[in-house]
Amino acid sequence: MLSAQSLTCIRGDRLLFRDVSFTLEAGGVLYVLGENGSGKSSLLRILCGLMTPETGTISWSGEQVKSNTEGYRSKLLYVGHLNGLKDDLTAAENLQTSARLSSYKSDAENVSVALGAIGIGRCANLPVRVLSQGQKRRVALARLWLTESPLWILDEPFAALDSASIGVLQGRINQHVAKGGMAIITTHQDVAINAQSTQHLRLDA
């Protein structure tokens, strides 16, 4: 279970949001909604431990995250709005490097399966710099086929994807939550996940 209590975020001299609280349990999905600039990405970065909130606490399984940051991070997978890829590495090399750093399955066979699952297998040995934005996004999302982390935090995962890839990704998230996983998602697309529980958290700019 992930819970957030009274989170407040200030960037520079601007208040993005205040007193944000929620509880997310196994099999649940939380959609974070709001206009551009309302703080959606900042909230996700706070939940990942990449930013510190002005006020509030985050707990995982009843324990405050700040008391066991590394243990908590080992339980989550974060795919940010930026793809986090190295242009000079191939798609497969990017995925292997990311997997090794996060202790996911990083052998060549699993990496090949993951890239194929998201429809980018034919580009496995191409340097990322020659790929389109949609192809780069699929390389980044291929991590979802390698991880066993129970908590997925996904910032605009459907952006730059064609309709076929959106359907594949939707299916993968459905599999994850059906097995008791959790997902926190920001998205402008109307994509429904078949979760045991669904919450909507709106941030107002």
Secondary structure, DSSP 8 states (H G I E B T S, - for coil): -EEEEEEEEEETTEEEEEEEEEEE-TTEEEEEEE-TTSSHHHHHHHHHTSS--SEEEEEETTEEGGGSHHHHHTTEEEE-SS----TTSBHHHHHHHHHHHTT---SHHHHHHHHHHTT-GGGTTSBGGGS-HHHHHHHHHGGGGT---SEEEEESTTTT--HHHHHHHHHHHHHHHHTT-EEEEE-SS------SEEEEEEE--
